[in-house]
């Protein structure tokens, strides 16, 4: 799916670090999640692996290939 240059696609392990960066910002600076401790890259990759197949996590990628949301 593409809207205004942003593509939404299934997330892969290659997206783990960017997703972790986005998520950890929310953990540290907001109340958008109940998590209190930022995720490590290993934990983020495990989280993505657990959300593959029929219940896959998705990622929004801009025209430069940068993950801008998930």
Residue pairs with C-beta under 8 A, 6 or more apart in sequence:
1 7
1 8
1 9
2 8
5 62
5 63
6 60
6 61
6 62
6 63
6 68
7 60
7 61
8 58
8 59
8 60
8 61
9 58
9 59
9 61
10 52
10 56
10 57
10 58
10 59
11 19
11 48
11 51
11 56
11 57
11 58
11 59
11 70
12 48
13 45
13 48
13 49
15 48
15 59
15 67
15 70
16 41
16 44
16 45
16 48
17 41
17 44
18 59
18 66
18 67
19 44
19 48
19 57
19 59
19 67
19 70
20 38
20 39
20 40
20 41
20 44
22 67
22 69
22 70
23 33
23 38
23 39
23 44
23 70
24 38
24 39
26 32
26 33
27 33
27 35
27 36
27 37
27 38
27 39
28 38
39 47
47 57
48 57
51 57
57 70
58 70
59 67
59 69
59 70
60 67
60 68
60 69
60 70
61 67
61 68
62 68
